[in-house]
């Protein structure tokens, strides 16, 4: 009986420890790296757009755009440094290393492009074209790979948290079964219906594993809330934000070095962003941020209308086109692309805080459970011994 109590207690403590480890892994490692990867993607996409906008402005606006580019690179670098310190080995670490090595190369291409463009040399456009291809084809792809790897790791860890503690529950039921059997055996031998010590041990064992079951269920529920918010709100919003920055860059690139089908590609990109925002709005977790998401949709609608109206004009000067891309529309404080990015950024920041809180609540549900199981099972073993000791002493 004492051995069964020890075995049950050990199984309970291991179950709690494993769940707590998985939650720490989700919150302190995978979710943190996933958030950093989202920031890397956003900052690089924004840097790509800003590097091209520099070509469309002049005078005092040029250094402002250049500084914005450098700020985006600084943000991407800071997020990369954080993710590299936090990330484990594997695909994530490999891709983060590739991104860290690629940033100086990308910045060098952009800075060289600006210098040559300032000298009115065609080589400037070539450098910027190469930089855009590099950041989109290599760097943004690597950032996406990090997100996918960390999202998969979060899902796998969440599955472990969601699993009911069957092994520990079986060990607890086994301990209870042993106690009940022994009580019946003692009752037959001593003609006493109840043994107070063994009844107390049974109650303590049931309490210990009932607590474990409830705490595990609560922890799984709160952790599942975090995963749902990540999938249903943060992911589509982050994708919409990143695509918005890329579309902003496409708009500038179509003026600097136009390609066939630019208008159609940009229109499709804006439609895809709208679908992602709609997906976020329709999700249960998105209802609480409907006002901010509606603001993002209005900015997107304004952007799409402006693009459609501008593309339909027969004759447009380079200056008019550049101003339409880089300057706010009438009665607007920002460009539609910038206001869209701000709104989506607010949604992502609020949702990320909610996810952190859900994971913290999930971890809190398990706080003290392992210690309680140890205490209760020690008391159960002591109660068993106390209940049997009078019977044992009768045979001495």
HUFENNOR-V569615 format. One record per backbone hydrogen bond with DSSP energy under -1.0 kcal/mol. CO is the residue of the C=O (numbers start at 1). NH is the residue of the N-H. E is the energy in kcal/mol with one decimal. If there is no record, write none. Layout:
CO/NH/E + CO/NH/E
//
This chain:
1/5/-2.1 + 2/6/-2.4 + 3/7/-2.8 + 4/8/-2.5 + 5/9/-2.6 + 6/10/-2.5 + 7/11/-2.3 + 8/12/-2.4 + 9/13/-2.5 + 10/14/-2.5 + 11/15/-2.0 + 12/16/-2.2 + 13/17/-2.6 + 14/18/-2.5 + 15/19/-2.0 + 16/20/-2.7 + 17/21/-2.3 + 18/22/-2.1 + 19/23/-2.3 + 20/24/-2.4 + 21/25/-2.3 + 22/26/-2.3 + 23/27/-2.8 + 24/28/-2.5 + 25/30/-2.6 + 26/31/-3.2 + 29/33/-2.6 + 30/34/-2.6 + 31/35/-2.3 + 32/36/-2.1 + 33/37/-2.5 + 34/38/-2.0 + 35/39/-1.9 + 36/40/-2.5 + 37/41/-2.5 + 38/42/-2.6 + 39/43/-2.9 + 40/44/-2.5 + 41/45/-2.6 + 42/46/-2.5 + 43/47/-2.5 + 44/48/-2.3 + 45/49/-2.0 + 46/50/-2.8 + 47/51/-2.7 + 48/52/-1.1 + 49/53/-2.0 + 50/54/-1.7 + 52/55/-1.1 + 53/56/-1.7 + 58/61/-1.4 + 61/65/-2.3 + 62/66/-2.3 + 63/67/-2.3 + 64/68/-2.0 + 65/69/-2.1 + 66/70/-2.1 + 67/71/-2.5 + 68/72/-2.2 + 69/73/-2.2 + 70/74/-2.4 + 71/75/-2.3 + 72/76/-2.4 + 73/77/-2.6 + 74/78/-2.5 + 75/79/-2.3 + 76/80/-2.3 + 77/81/-2.5 + 78/82/-2.2 + 79/83/-2.6 + 80/84/-2.7 + 81/85/-1.8 + 82/86/-1.6 + 83/87/-3.2 + 90/94/-2.1 + 91/95/-2.7 + 92/96/-2.4 + 93/97/-2.0 + 94/98/-2.0 + 95/99/-2.3 + 96/100/-2.4 + 97/101/-2.2 + 98/102/-1.7 + 99/103/-1.7 + 102/106/-2.6 + 103/107/-2.8 + 104/108/-2.2 + 105/109/-1.9 + 106/110/-2.3 + 107/111/-2.9 + 108/112/-2.2 + 109/113/-2.2 + 110/114/-2.3 + 111/115/-2.1 + 112/116/-2.5 + 113/117/-2.4 + 114/118/-2.4 + 115/119/-1.1 + 116/121/-2.7 + 117/120/-1.8 + 121/124/-2.1 + 122/126/-1.6 + 123/127/-2.5 + 124/128/-2.1 + 125/129/-2.5 + 126/130/-2.4 + 127/131/-2.5 + 128/132/-2.5 + 129/133/-2.2 + 130/134/-2.3 + 131/135/-2.8 + 132/136/-2.1 + 133/137/-2.6 + 134/138/-2.2 + 134/139/-1.5 + 135/140/-3.0 + 138/142/-1.9 + 139/143/-2.3 + 140/144/-2.1 + 141/145/-2.0 + 142/146/-1.9 + 143/147/-2.1 + 144/148/-2.5 + 145/149/-2.3 + 146/150/-2.6 + 147/151/-2.6 + 148/152/-2.1 + 149/153/-2.0 + 150/154/-2.5 + 151/155/-2.2 + 152/156/-2.3 + 153/157/-2.4 + 154/158/-2.6 + 155/159/-2.1 + 156/160/-1.3 + 157/161/-1.8 + 158/162/-2.6 + 159/163/-1.4 + 164/166/-2.9 + 165/169/-2.6 + 166/170/-3.0 + 167/171/-2.2 + 168/172/-2.3 + 169/173/-2.9 + 170/174/-2.6 + 171/175/-2.1 + 172/176/-2.2 + 173/177/-2.9 + 174/178/-2.5 + 175/179/-2.1 + 176/180/-2.7 + 177/181/-2.6 + 178/182/-2.5 + 179/183/-2.3 + 180/184/-2.2 + 181/185/-2.3 + 182/186/-2.9 + 183/187/-2.6 + 184/188/-2.1 + 185/189/-1.9 + 186/190/-2.5 + 187/191/-1.7 + 195/199/-2.7 + 196/200/-2.5 + 197/201/-2.1 + 198/202/-2.1 + 199/203/-2.4 + 200/204/-2.6 + 201/205/-2.1 + 202/206/-2.5 + 203/207/-2.5 + 204/208/-2.3 + 205/209/-2.2 + 206/210/-2.1 + 207/211/-2.3 + 208/212/-1.8 + 209/213/-2.0 + 210/214/-2.3 + 211/215/-2.8 + 212/216/-2.5 + 213/217/-2.0 + 214/218/-2.5 + 215/219/-2.6 + 216/220/-2.4 + 217/221/-2.1 + 218/222/-2.4 + 219/223/-2.4 + 220/224/-2.3 + 221/225/-1.8 + 222/226/-1.6 + 223/227/-2.0 + 224/228/-2.8 + 225/229/-2.3 + 226/230/-2.0 + 227/231/-2.6 + 228/232/-3.2 + 229/233/-1.8 + 229/234/-2.4 + 230/235/-2.6 + 233/237/-2.1 + 234/238/-3.0 + 235/239/-2.6 + 236/240/-2.5 + 237/241/-2.6 + 238/242/-2.6 + 239/243/-2.7 + 240/244/-2.0 + 241/245/-1.9 + 242/246/-2.1 + 243/247/-2.8 + 244/248/-2.0 + 245/249/-1.9 + 246/250/-2.4 + 247/251/-2.2 + 248/252/-1.6 + 249/253/-2.9 + 250/254/-2.4 + 252/255/-1.2 + 252/256/-1.9 + 253/257/-2.8 + 259/262/-1.5 + 261/265/-2.3 + 262/266/-2.5 + 263/267/-2.3 + 264/268/-2.3 + 265/269/-2.3 + 266/270/-2.4 + 267/271/-2.0 + 268/272/-2.6 + 269/273/-2.1 + 270/274/-2.1 + 271/275/-2.0 + 272/276/-2.0 + 273/277/-2.3 + 274/278/-2.3 + 275/279/-2.3 + 276/280/-2.0 + 277/281/-2.6 + 278/282/-2.4 + 283/286/-1.0 + 286/289/-1.2 + 287/290/-1.3 + 289/293/-2.3 + 290/294/-2.4 + 291/295/-1.9 + 292/296/-2.0 + 293/297/-2.2 + 294/298/-2.3 + 295/299/-2.1 + 296/300/-2.2 + 297/301/-2.6 + 298/302/-2.4 + 299/303/-2.3 + 300/304/-2.8 + 301/305/-2.7 + 302/306/-2.4 + 303/307/-2.5 + 304/308/-2.7 + 305/309/-2.7 + 306/310/-2.6 + 307/311/-2.9 + 308/312/-1.3 + 310/313/-1.3 + 317/321/-2.3 + 318/322/-2.7 + 319/323/-2.5 + 320/324/-2.2 + 321/325/-1.3 + 322/326/-2.4 + 323/327/-2.3 + 329/332/-1.8 + 335/339/-2.4 + 336/340/-2.3 + 337/341/-2.1 + 338/342/-2.4 + 339/343/-2.2 + 340/344/-2.4 + 341/345/-2.3 + 342/346/-2.0 + 343/347/-1.9 + 344/348/-2.5 + 345/349/-2.4 + 346/350/-2.3 + 347/351/-2.6 + 348/352/-2.4 + 349/353/-1.9 + 350/354/-2.0 + 351/355/-2.3 + 352/356/-2.3 + 353/357/-2.2 + 354/358/-2.4 + 355/359/-2.4 + 356/360/-2.3 + 357/361/-2.7 + 358/362/-2.3 + 359/363/-2.5 + 360/364/-2.3 + 361/365/-1.7 + 364/367/-1.0 + 366/369/-1.7 + 368/372/-2.3 + 369/373/-2.5 + 370/374/-2.1 + 371/375/-2.4 + 372/376/-2.9 + 373/377/-2.6 + 374/378/-2.2 + 375/379/-2.5 + 376/380/-2.3 + 377/381/-2.4 + 378/382/-2.5 + 379/383/-3.0 + 380/384/-2.4 + 381/385/-2.3 + 382/386/-2.8 + 383/387/-2.5 + 384/388/-1.9 + 385/389/-2.1 + 388/392/-2.7 + 389/393/-2.8 + 390/394/-1.1 + 392/395/-1.4 + 393/396/-1.2
//
